[in-house]
Amino acid sequence: MHPYYKTMSYNEQKVTIDLGGGLAPIELSTGKLAKQADGSVVLKQGNTMLLATVVSSKEAKAGVDFLPLSVDYQEKYAATGRIPGGFLRREARLSDYEVLISRLVDRALRPLFPETYHADTQVMISLISADKDIMPDALAGLAASAAIAVSDIPFNGPISEVRVAKVDGQLVINPRLSELERATLEFIVAGSAQDIVMVEGEANEISEAEMVEAIAFAHEAIKKQVAAQLELSRLVGSETKREFNHEPSNEELRAQIFSATYDRVYEIAKSGSAKHERSDKFAAISEEVLASLGEDIDDETKFLAKKYFHDVQYDAVRNLILDEGIRLDGRNARTVRPIWSEVDYLPAAHGSAVFTRGETQSLTSVTLGAKDDEQMIDGAFINGYNKFILHYNFPGFSTGEVRPNRGAGRREIGHGNLAMRSLKKVLPADAENPYTIRVVSDILESNGSSSMATVCAGTLALLDAGVKLKAPVSGIAMGLITDEKTGKYAILSDILGDEDHLGDMDFKVTGTENGIVACQMDLKINGLKWEVLTQALDQAKEARLHILGEMKKTISEPREDYKPHAPRIIQLTIDKEFIGAVIGPGGKIIQEMQRETGATISIEEVNNQGIVQIFADNKDAIDAATTRIKNIVAKPEIGATYEGKVKSIMAFGAFVEIMPGKDGLLHISEIDWKRIETMDGIYKEGDVVTVKLLDIDKQGKMKLSRKALLPRPPREDKPKREDKPAAPATDAPQA
């Protein structure tokens, strides 16, 4: 070796987690890759590998009183042996699927950072190798937390995430992708060794008790993964974390603002005023506070004054609820805000609804589309087609704000996904619903739980569109206010935006009269007791059923038929052998049918059968296309009569097309009962002739007859032969 070169070395440390259940063990390692990050870990299970890194600035920016945390999960296409699509052929912006996983990790990590830690922090998780049966989304939180655990970044963890599912009646941790099709519940659960901090998932109308059981089962697996991270941290010597001082303080100013404003803020909170009126009154007090400090106050004092006034609001609103049971809008803990709804609001839409609950309002539309309208999913791990799409829009005017419209952000994607999961559970089976369905929820007003308004409005709009839902779905957002010192707590039904912001929990639950179909829970505190979780679920059920009752006053069943202007879809099942015949060489036949009938026709092979969908906005187009396809796929029957068209003439007969693409031979001897000597002048190409199918040989060749349909002429009597005269008698010998 050249004397100027040295061999690099690394000090890799590893721990292994065995969750049982026949799953491959999970291996966490550090010290080999991405060593310049504050923390990096490679997670490996089977052939799946994730690289997680974390970097956090040493100092916080001035005037920042929150944690600027960004979490990005990205799948490398090479991990699954694929090349990205598109012109650039490289990984582009995060897909909705990647955004949803990023949100799952963010929501699990964020509550565990110290409240006073405000340094810019970035967590990046990359799927660098994939096993098609091991889902990476349930491993991303573990990898991210492990990267923080081996760093010197302050963190009140570790945490971990697992997927819990009930497959064939048994609870399973991190089931294989192939097993999820049989799951009756599926939740991603995140937590520390002591507490649950996040839950999200869907279920087949399960009970509240079944949900609590699943969460508790998941927590046991989380504890094992947290213990492994602590062991890895010990191996690398990262138990000591960096010191920080990101939040200046002024206790004298805090006391001054508290004494000057608390009683006034408490009375405003107790007045039960509307959102904007209440906000204006709070803003006026805040301006007074700043004005009382003089015109020459420095930026730090101004920053602290605003922060301390926010703390006053936090304490006043929470104390009002805990001490007097009164909420900002005057309700008690269990009351749901007034509800009104309307369907068929948009006359040109295939289905529509307005749902208003208090100061939250959704205008939702339903559009019915064809097979060609399906959404293509082209991710590294998940790819295929999606025939149910839900989009959630949250414009600035819904909260009275000026905000640029730059497309759906992570919040919109997350809220839309929760509503989509809820409604997907009650859609009819594919065999009963040939449509691609798009639901769009535009939030026109927002003061708490617009995602749950989307679920309710979506249900109403689907019923209005005539979609045969299994059952209506409603949703409710629950909140929690706690006091660790006194042990007091209050569970709030149908929370306001301020109650979400100032409270300790945002727990969204959706379901039918029969049970829970989806949920999303985020906790901001440590130590949610199981009895409190159970009480919250029971109270949520009460609220859900109340909302369902209000919705049923507007529409309780799907319309008998689709709207007159809604498109129609006919679905035909044909033998696999006819798929090519319907499509034609280079798509010639199917394109010709679409052009001539005006219908949209799609065909695919499913379970060794051809599934044909005919889509059009008028019955005539559908009938014309249906007839042509049935003619193509019809099988000739021996003994049946057909009206055929002469395709070609030969010396020995004519070839007659009795069905599209199906010719048979009408032999010259089968044209008529009388003898025909030549085909000249008998037929010309294009003539229509009625024939009977006599036989089909082993090669599929058809024998046709015209004369079999003609009356047999009477048999002519032939003249009798005269008796010959007898030979003359002779004695001569006979020759």
N, C-alpha and C positions, 0 to 999 in steps of 0.2 A: 504493500500500500504506500502511496506517496506520503512523505513525511508531513506535508501540510494539511492532509485530510485526516479527519478522525471519524470514527463510527459514532453516530448519535445513539443515545439510549433513552429509555423512558421507564418510569416507575408506574406500572399499571396496577391498579387495585380492583378487585372484583368481589361482588357478593351475589348469592343466588337465592331466589325465592321460589319455593315449591308450593303452589296452590292446590295440588292434588287434582282429582277429577280426571286423570288421564291427560292433562294438559302438559305441554313442554314447559320446563322450568324457565323462569325469567332471570336473565343475567344482567346486572348493572355493573358497568366498568368505567373507570376514569383514569386519566393520566396518559392516554395514548393519542387521542385526537383533540384538536382545537384547544391547545393548552394555553393560548393567550387570552382566552375568554376568562371571566372571573370564575366561571364554573362550567364544566362540560361533562356529559355522561353519554355513553352509548348503552342503549337498552336492546337486548337481544332475546327473542323468544322464537324458537324454531328458525325459520328463514327470515323472519321479520326483524328489522333493525331500525331503531330511531336514534338520531343524534340530537341531543338537546343541549343548548348553550344559554348562558345568562350573562349579561354585562350590565353593570349599574354604575352611574357616574359617582365620583367621589363626593361631589357637593351638589346641593339642590340649587335650582335657579331662584332668584329673588322673586318674592311675591307669589310663590306657589304654595298652596295649602292643601294639596292632594297628592296622591301617588301617580306620577305619569308612567304608568305601566303599559307596555305594548306586548302582546303575545301573538306570534305568527306560527301557524302550523302549515307546512308545505310538503307535498308529495313529489318526489323526483320520479319522472316517468321511467328512468332507467331501473328504478326499484322493481318494476313489474315487466321489464324487458320491452318497453314501448317507446316510440318516438312521439313527441307531442304533435298535435295537429296544428292547423293554421299556417300562415305564410312564414312566420319566423322560425317555426319548429323548435321553440324553446318554452320553458315554463313561463307563463304569463302571470297576471294578477291572480290572487287567490280565488278559487272557485267558491261557490256557496257552501259546498261540503267542507272545504278547508276552513272557511270562515266560521262555520258552526263548531268545528273542533277547536279552533282558536278560542272561541267564546267559552266553551266548556272548561278549558284550562284556565283562562283569565278569571272566570267567576269563582273557581276553586282556590286560586292563589291569592287574589287581591285582598280578601278579608284577613289573611294571616300575616301580612306585612305590618310592622309597627305603625300605629296611627300617625306618629309624627315623622315618619320616613317619607321624604318628598323628592328623592333623587330620581332622575330619568332612568328607567329600568326596562331592558328589552330581553324577552325570552323568545328564542327561536327553536322550533322543533322540526326536524326534517325526516321524512320517511326515506331511508336510503336503501332498504331492501325489503321485499314484501313476500309474505306467505299468503296466498290467496284465501286461506281459510282462517287466518288469524287477523282479527280486525284491529288496526292500529289506533283507532280513536279511544279505546279503553285503556291504552298504554301511554298516551301522550302526557297525561297529567302526572303519572308516576315519573316519567323521564324528566319532565320539567322541574318537578320538585326535587328530584335527586341532584340535578345540576345546581340548584340553589343550595342544597344541603352540603355539597362539597366546596362551596364558595365561602367568602367571608361576608356575604350580604346578610344583613339582619332579617330574620324571618322567624315567625312563631309557629313553624311547622315541625317536621315535614307533614305533607299531605299526600294523598294518593286518590286515584279514581279507579273504579272498576265497573264493569257492566254486570248487572245481575238480571237473569232471565229465568222464567219458569218454563222448562222444556219437558214435555211428557209428564207434567205434574210435579216435577222436581226442580228446586231452585239450583241454579248453576252460576258460577262465576266465570266471566269472560268466555261464553260459549263460542264454539266455532261458527263461522258465517253460515255454513250449511245447516246448522241446527236452529238458527233464528226463525226460519220459516215456520217452525212448529211451536214457537214461543207464544204464550198467552200474556206475558208481561215482559217488558224490557226497559230497564232504567240504567242510566249512568249515575252513579253515586260517588260523591267526593267527600272527603273528610280527613280529619287528623286522628291521632290515636284516641282522643277524648270525644270528639264531636263530629257531627255531620254538618257540612257547610253548603252542599249543593246537590240537588237531585233533578234529573230531567229524563223523561221517557214517555212511553205509551203502553197501553194495556187493552185487553179485550173485556171491558166493562167489569173490572174487578172490584172487590169490596175494599173499604178503608183498612180493615184489619189485615187483608192480604198484602196491601201496599206497605204497611208498617213492618210486617214480617220480612218482606223482601229487602227493605232498607237496613234492618237490623242484621240480616244475613250478609249483606254487602259490607257492613262495617267491620265484621270479623276479619274479612279478607284484607280490608284497608289497614287494619292494625298490623298484620304481618308485613305488609309492604312498607309501612312507616318504620318498623323495627329494622328492616334491612337497610333503609336509608341512613338511619342513625349509626348502624354498624359501618357503613361505607364512609360516613363523615368521620368516624373515629379512626378508621384506617388511614385516611389522608391527613388527619390532624386539623380538621377545619371546624372544630367545636367553637373556637373563639371567633366572634364576629367583629366587624369594623365598628368603631365608635362614630357617632354622628350627632349633629345638632342642627337640624333643618328647620326648626320652628322657634323663632325668637319669642320671648314672653315678656309681659309687663303686668304683673299681678295687681298693681295699683290701678292701671287702666281697666283691667278686667272687672275689678270690684266696682269701679266708678260707673261703668256701662251697665253692669248688672243692677245696681241699686237705682239707676236712673230710668231703666226701661222695662224691667221684668214685669211689674204690675200692669203697665200699659199693654205690653205684648200679650199678657195672660188674658186681659179683658177683650182684646181684639180676637184672640183665638176662641174665646168663649161666646162671642157674639153670633156665631153661626152665619157669617156673611159669605157671599159668593167669592169664587177664586180671585178674580181680578180686583174686586173691592178690597179683599183682605190683603192681597199683595201690595196694593197702592198704600194702604195704611201702614204696613210694615216698612215699606220703602220710605215713607215720610218720616217715621221715627229714626230710621237709619241716617237719613240726611240731617236731621236735627242733631244726632250724636256727632256726626263729622263736623257740623258747623260749630258745635259747642267747644270743639277742641282747637278752634282758631284757624286762621287762613294759612298759617305758616307751618303746619304740621308736616313732618317728613313722611316719606313713602312707607317706612316701616310702621310708624304709628297708625297711618291710615289703613294699612293692611291688617294690623292687629285689631283695630276698632271694628272693621267689617267682620273679622273672624269672631270676635267676642260677641257681637250682636247676633251673629248666626247661632252661637252657643246659647244665647238667651232664648231665642226662638225654639231651639231644640229642647231645652229644659221646660219651657212654659207649655208647649204643646203636649209633651209627654206627661208632665205632671197633671195637666187638666184631665187627660184620659185616665190616668191611674188613680187620681184622687176623687174625681167627680164623675167619671164615666161619660164625659162629654167630648165629642169630637169637633173638629174644625167647622164642619157644616151643621153642627147641632145634633147629629144622630147619636144613638147609643152604639155599642160595639157590634151588635148583631144585625142592625137594620141595613137593608140594601136600598140604594137611592131609587127614586121613581124611574119607571121604565115606560117608554112608548116605542112602538115599532110599526112599520108599514111595509107591505110588499107590492111588487109590480109598480114601483115608483118610476122606473125608467122604461118607457113604452117600447123602445127599440131593442132593449137587451133581451136575452133569452131567459133571464131571471134576475131579479133585483130586490133589494131590501134596504131599509134604513132602520138602524137600531140605535136607540139613544138611552143611556143610563146616566142620570145626573147630567154632568157637564162633559160626558164622553160620548162621541157619536161616530158611527161608521156607516158609510154609504158603500154597499157591496153589490157587485154585479157578477153574473155567471154567464159564461160563453161556452156553448157546446160546439166542439170541433171534430174533425175526422182523424183517421189514423195518421195522416201526414202532419197533423198539428202537434203530435207528441213532442215532448222536450227531450232532446238528445243529451245524455250525461256522458261526458268524455273526460273522466278523471283517470289518474294513474291507477287508483285502486278500485273505484266504483265507476262502472260505465254501463250504458244501456239506454233504455227509453223510459220516460215517465209520462203517464197519461192523466195524472191529476196534478195541477199546478195551482199554487196559491201565492199571490203577491200582495204584500202589505205596504202601503205608502203612508208616510207621516210628514206631510208638508208643514212648513213653518207657521202658516196661518192657523193651524189647529190649536196652537198655544198662544196665538197673538204675537208671534215673533217674526222678525225678518231673517230669513235664512236662505242661502243659495240652494237651488235645486240641482244637486250633482249626482242624482241617482241613488239607488238603495245603499245604505250604509250597513254596518254590522248589526246595529240594533234592528233595522227593518228586516234583515235576513233572519235574525233570530226569532223575532216576534212572529213573522210569517211562518216560520218552520213549526212553531208550537201550534198555531192555528191549523196548519196543514195536517199535522199528525193527528190532531183531534178529529177533524172532519173525515180524514181518510179511513178511520176506523169504522165509520157507519155508511160508507159508500156501498152500493150494490156490487156484487161480484162481476168480474169482467164479462162473464157470459151473459149477464143481465143488462150490462151497460156498455155498449160499444163505443160510446163517445169519449173523446179527449175533453176533459173539463178544466176550464180555467176560472178561478175565483179571484177577484181583485177587490181588496178592501182599501178604500180611501178614508183615512181618518180626518173628519171635518172639525171635530172638537176633541180635546184631550184633557182630562183631569183624572188620571188613574185608570190603568188596566184597559188600554185600547186593544191589546191582543185578545182579551176575553170578549170585548165587544165585537171583534172580528169573527170569533167563533160563533157567537149568537147570530150576527148578521149573515154570516156564511150559511148557517143552517137554514135560516128563513129564505135566503135567496135560492138555495138549492131546491127547497120544497116548492118555491114559486116557479122554478124552471121545470118542475115535473120529474126531477131526479128521485128515484125510489130509495130514499135513505132507509136504513134499517131502523133508525130511531133518531129523534132530534137530540142535538147536543147543546149544552150551555156551559159557560165557564165563569169562574169567580176568582178574584184576587184577594187573598187573605194577608193581613199584616199582623205584626206582633210588637208590643211595647213592653219592655221589661225594666225592672230596677233590681240590680244585683244586690244592693245593700239591704233592701226590705223584703225581697223575694216576691214583690207584687208583679203581676203581669196582666196584660189585656190582649185578647185575640180579636182582631178587627175584621169584619166582613166588608168586602167591596171597598178597598182602600182608595183614598185620594192620592194625587201625585205627591202632595206634601207629606202624607203619612208614609208613603213609600220612601221618600227621601230622608225623613226624620226617624223612621222606624227601624226595627231590628230584623225584619223578615219580609220577603216578598214571595208569597206562596200561591201560585196559580194552579187551579185544579179544574179540569173539564170532564164532563161525563154525561151519560144518559140517565134515565130513571133507574136503570139496572146496575150502574156502576161507573167507575172511573175509566176514562179512555186516554188521558194524558195529564202530565203535570210538569211544573217547573218551579223549583224552590231555591231561593238564595238566602243565606243567613249572614248577618253582619256581626253576630255575637258568638261567644263561646258558651257551650253548654245548653243546647236545646233538649229539654227532658222529653222522654218518650211519651209521658202522659200529656204534655203540652202539644206534641205533634198529633197525638190521637184526638185531642180536643179540637185542634185546628181543622183536622180532616172532617170530624163530625159536624162542626159548624159550617164548613164549606159545603157539605152535602145539603144541609138545610137551605143554604143560600142558592145553590145550584137548582134545587127543585122549585124554589120560589120563582127563579128567573124562567125556568122552563114553563111554569104555569102562565106567566105573563106572555111568553112567546106564543103559546098555544092559543091565546085569545086572538092573535093575528092570523096564524095559519098553523094547523095541527097535523095535516097530512099532505103528502106530495100531490100536486095537481094530477088529475086523471090522465091528462095528455100534455105534451109539450106545447109551447106557444105556437100559434098559427104560422108565425114567421121564423120559427126555429127550424134548423135543418133536420132532415130525417136520415137515419142510417139503417140500412138493411144488412144483416150479416148472414152469409151463406157458408156452409161447410161443404167442401168438395173433396173428392178423392185426390190424393197426392199426385197421381199420374196425370191429372188434368191441369196442374199449375202452369206447366209450360204452354199448354194449348191456350189458356186464357191470356197469358202474357204475350205469346207469339214471338217470332224471331226478332230479337233486338227491341222487344216491347211494342212491336207493330200493332198487334191485335188490341191490347189494352189501351194504347194511345188512341187508336181509331175509335174505340167504343166511347172513351171520354170525350173526344172531340165531337162525335156525332150525337151523343145523348146529353152532354152537358153535366154529367155526373162525375164525381171523383171516385176512382176505384183503387183500392189497395188490396194486396194479397200477400200472405206470408204463410210459411209452413209451421204448424204447431202440432206436436205429438203425431207426426206422420199424417197430418191432414192439412188441407189448404183452407185457410180462413180468409174469406173474401168480404170486404166491407165496401158497400156502395153508399156514397154520401152525396146528397143533393138537397136543394132548398125547395124542390117541387116534386110532386108524386109522379108526374109523367116521365121525368128524367130517370127516377129510380126504377119505374116499371120497365122502361125501355132497356136500361142496362141489365136489369135482372133477367129479362127474357133472353137477351143475347147470351148472357153467361150460362143460363140454364140450358140453352141450346147447345153450347160448346161442350158442357160437361155431361149432357144426357148420354146414356148408354143405349145403343140400338137394341131393340127386342125382336127376336125371331118371331115371325107371324104378324108383326105390327105393320100398319100401312103408313106410308110417308109421302109427302108431296116434295119431290126432289127437283133439282135443276140439272140439266144436262151440262156436264163440264167438258167432255171431249167425246169424239166419235171415232170409232175404229171400224175396221172391216167386219169384225165379228160381233159388234154390239156398241153400246154406249156406256160411259161411266157417268153415273148420276150421283150428285151430292145430296144425301138425304138429311144430313146435319152439318153444321159448320165444320169443315175439315174432315168429313167422313164420307168417302165415296164408295159406291158399290158398282158391280158390273151387272148391267142389264143386257144379257146375251141376246143375240139376234133371234134365237129360238124362243125367248121368253117375252117377246114384244107382243105377239098376237098368236091366235090359234091357227091362223092360216100361215102357210109357209111364206117366208120372206127371203128372197134370193140375195138382196143387196141392201146395204144401209143407205144407199143414195136416195136422198129426198125424204127419208123417214123422219129424221130429227135434224135440228141445227143447234149449236151451242147456245145455252140460255133458255131453251124450251123447258117448260115446267111439265113434269110427268108424274102421275100417281103410280106408286109401285108398292109391292109387298116384299118384305125381307124374308127370304126363304131359308137362308142358312148363313152361318159365320164359321169359316174353317179355322184350323189351329193357328194359322198365320194372321188371323183377324180379317181375312178377305170376305167381303159380303156378296152374297148371291141374291140378285133382285129379280122380280118378275112383274111384268105388267099384265100378262095374259091371265095370271092367277086371279086377277080382280075382274076379268071379263067373263060374261056368261059363256059357258062352253057351247059351241054351235051344235045343233042336232046332227046325229051321225047319218050320212047319206047311205041309202040302200044300194048296194052294187048289183048289177044284172046277174041273174043266175046263169051258170055255165050250161050250154046245151049238151045232152048226151051224144057222144060220138056214135056213128053207126057201127054196128058189130062187123067184125072182119068176116069176110066170106069163108065159108068152110072149104077146106081143101085137104086133100090127102097128102099134099106135098109136105115134106118135113119143114118145120118152122126154122126160119133162119135164126 
